[in-house]
Amino acid sequence: MDLGNLRQSSQFRLLTLLTKIAPNDVQKDLVIHEDLMKPIDLVSGARLLREQGIEKMFKLASVAPPWKNYIRLYFIPSIYAVAENVAQQLKRHEVEKTVSYHIIILPKVLTVIHSLFESLGVLDFVTLHSYSWDFIPLDSNLLSLELHHLFKASFLKEENSLLTSVAKALMSFECLFGKFSCVMTLGEKSQRVHNLLNTWKKEIQPTLPVETEFTHLIMFDRNIDFVSLLLTQLTYEGVLDENLNMKSGFVYLDSNGAEGSQRLMLNSASDEIYGEIKGKHISAVFQHLSKKAKELQQKRDIKNTDSIEEMKNFVSHDLKRIQSQQKSLALHISACEIVMKRQAGILEELLELQQDAMSGTKMKEYLAFLEDSIARQFDLATILRLCCLYSIMEDGLPEKEYHLLQKQLLQAYGYRHLATLHYLQRLGLFNQRDSKMISLEPLLPDRFTRAASFRSEHMPFRKICQRLNLLSLDESPQVNPCAKSGQHPSYVFGGVYTPLVYHFVERCVKEKEPSLGDYVRCFGNNLRIGDCSQPQWDARGKILVCFIGGVTLAEVASLDLLSRQLGRQIVVATTSTFSGPDFMESIASQCIDT
Amino acid sequence: MDKPEDEKYWSSSATKGFDFDSEENEHSSDIFGATPLQTAQLSKEVQKNIPRQPVVSRGDAHMKLSNSLSSLSTCSNSSYKFNTSQPTKQCEVTSKLLSSTINDETMSSPKDVVRSIFLGMSYDLSCFKKLSDKKILLDEALKLGDGDVICAVLLFLQKSLHQVVLFPLLKERYVAAREYIAILEKQKCFKEAAILCDELQQTKEAVVHLYNSCFREGQQNIQPSLEHLYKNELKHFKQIEVESEIIEEHILLLERQGPIAVTRARLPQSEIEDTRQSPLIGKAVTAQNLVGSSLLSTLQYCCRHNWDAPENLLASPVGLKKTFKLTERQFLWNAFIGRILMNEDPLPILLVKGMFGAPKISANLSIPRILEIASNLNGKPNLFDQLLLLVEKSEKRYQLAKKYQRHRIVIDVLISNKDRISLLQYRDSIDDQSEIDYINNTLRVSSTRWKN
């Protein structure tokens, strides 16, 4: 499979659009939104843009840049507030008639945005264009649409406008790699995307390749499994993402990613060492790095004593490779250092707490820790993750505890987080327990509760975990050899939890037919097993696992393990990658723009 | 991506959309010398007199194209009759205009229009005049499931329907209601969003919309907006006791923050930025960013700068504690951090008398945690010694003393354990001469019975 095709396809569409706006020999200026800079770099690169006549490039700011040319492009995501900022900028520049403005909106010009430009009366000199790229390969097994606002739009605000673009990207994927013969969806949004995909295909009727490379498409809503987002990721890549905030496959080794700071590209295709360590449990990484350092040093030392002829050969061939490996080794070691420094003394305690939350033990101590840390205004994202983990595993907090935590959180971090807590509640992350439901449940026979859960489509998450056997059986994962070895998928969370998606994908492709009885019981209507005319369940092609709303790297690592276990390639396609801290910060930010 | 296919499809379709800029219209204005505005006015006047033909009936949402074509012919006929009865030149214009308007109206079946929005073609919703038509249109959009199509229809409904009519319609269609709330938020119509949320029985969310809107107009206006919200708007909602209490507290805090920040700003000496930080605590606020900070940040600030303020003053830490009913733990941590940042001795705050008069740490704060924060914030050595003595278990005390290099305490633990070998090892590991002498002196005492 050549994922480079995806890149070419995105590139082709971008270049076609740019040529449509103005021929290559006409010089243009481009203002680009910060979030799109790295992805566009991955799609086309600056050189290609320059060949298209883009002379000057600016980062989008609140005021217009010092323009040079008469054709001026903006490249922005379909976020209303961003579009509004651009529209206001243009409104102020209305007088210049000779200038033409083109606004390229990713992934599409939404109707609300179009009507905004219309209402400000700027459409006389502004043209709006939709552009959507295909899934961008971030690594050999990871594709992303880099639509970071999709989660908030679709799950928090329940706007479904962006889902069409996901469906389009999947259709485009099918155009390149063939039709999916089996489709399974878990979650309402996934189902919606699948329906839209079918609608698109019916309308467009694209010609698909005869041979199918990917036989299975498994779609998964982010809100089905929040626990994977709340637990601390313990794979190397996951740890880097949580601490250094990976963006489009890059992390900056200085805290705020200032210019000139060292940047590390996380792609196993271009960095051999990263490929070796990315999925490893963090406790094994440093060992591996020091072994690697010794190996590299040895390679150099041995060569030092060789004959001149061999030396020459060595310098012209191996040395470069060794040097680049050493360079990347140094970067990985300093990344480890930064993380260790940041987590010193805190991580162990957090892991213990998470383990308690998963096993449902020592809840009094757990609450005491929260109360104490909140009183000191300990890192908000960490606290919220712990609060939500508790709420999910206990199916909501008892009324008294809920109000106590709510009050103390607001007093410590600011009353404006009333909105934050409300959003978390809407997402089902931080809830007050419904006292009536709980009291009735044990009295009802199983089939009644099942009927009830079908109706409300709600089953407590702990029950789901138990039914699907996602929690560790061993009470103390420290002594559990699986916890760190990487043999069992739960290693990505230190042995306390197996990512639900691992289990789901495993069941979907296990035997001749998917064995999903447990899932029907747990998720009811949210589970849909593909409506293909002749599903070929036994097809053994590649598997595309598509996350609607984002994926954590720990989940990717667990699917990587599954891929090795099954001997079949699994590629993860997601609307964006994200991590717990990233997620909490975006929910807690003052403006939630979509 | 598949734009060419889109267009190809559309141009081949029988349901080609009506285009106001088409040749036909321009042609007519050429012939009769009328401007588009005049014709539009005329059209409007004439339309008033014509009984409108229904586009689609309520029961038949998916009217076939053939149906709409047949209705088209009846409409044309009727307009034709209307024209023939008054055969003036002016009426010929009317006839022309009318037929085109009616054509447009009847050509559009909701399903086709929705489809053309979905495919990104030009569309016109203005022909959906009747409420029942609008409902069918919205339902078609919902059936298709594309959020942007739903938005397009909702924006049209927003313009063409009164809120009183629109909201009940949305109340029955949850997905559309959510999309509409998101639109209202973008348009900064928080009040409308709140009303709709209330209709959907989501009063808490309604309050959040109104509360959020108070932050939109800059720091200065937050307090008056919140007061307005608290006094006037909250009373329309039910079951929001918790939220209204929180908003009341927020106002109360803002009332205090302003004056506290001002008094401080008047003082001549400027504040030196304190860079001491601990990963276990939040960042301290300064006079500049005090207003708008959280209650506990304000408390900590007051513990730094207004420690001795009498209770009746706004800046009094104890006053804050009482007014906001803070827990002992909340107060102690911030008092401790505040005092230590001012290089004062924080210990008296932390200590209470235990059962037999012996001092102990108040509110069960963890000593290791206190020590770690004190160490991050460069607390005085004396503080460590005093705190370590409060650690009951000698093993724990030994570990902590070693961690923070309080030699005397380490040595004392080893002495009390009668552990001569460890003592000797420890002596070799330190440089402090006075402590080395202390160890030597102890070892010289012959009466000690060492265990090793």
Interface residues (C-beta under 8 A of the other chain):
Chain A: R13 Y80 A81 K108 L110 T111 V112 S115 S130 S132 A153 K157 E158 E159 N160 S161 L162 L163 T164 K168 S172 R192 N195 L196 T199 E203 I204 Q205 P206 R342 G345 I346 E371 D372 S373 A375 R376 Q377 F378 D379 H403 Q406 K407 Q408 L410 Q411 A412 Y413 G414 Y415 R416 L418 A419 H422 Q425 R426 Q590 T594
Chain B: M1 D2 E5 D6 Y9 R115 I117 F118 L119 G120 L144 G145 D146 G147 D148 I150 C151 A152 L155 V175 R178 E179 I181 A182 I183 E185 K186 K204 E205 V208 Y211 N212 F215 V242 E243 I246 I247 E249 H250 L253 P279 L280 I281 G282 G292 S293 S294 L295 L296 S297 F324 L326 T327 R329 Q330 L332 W333 N334 I337 L365 S366 R369 E372 I373
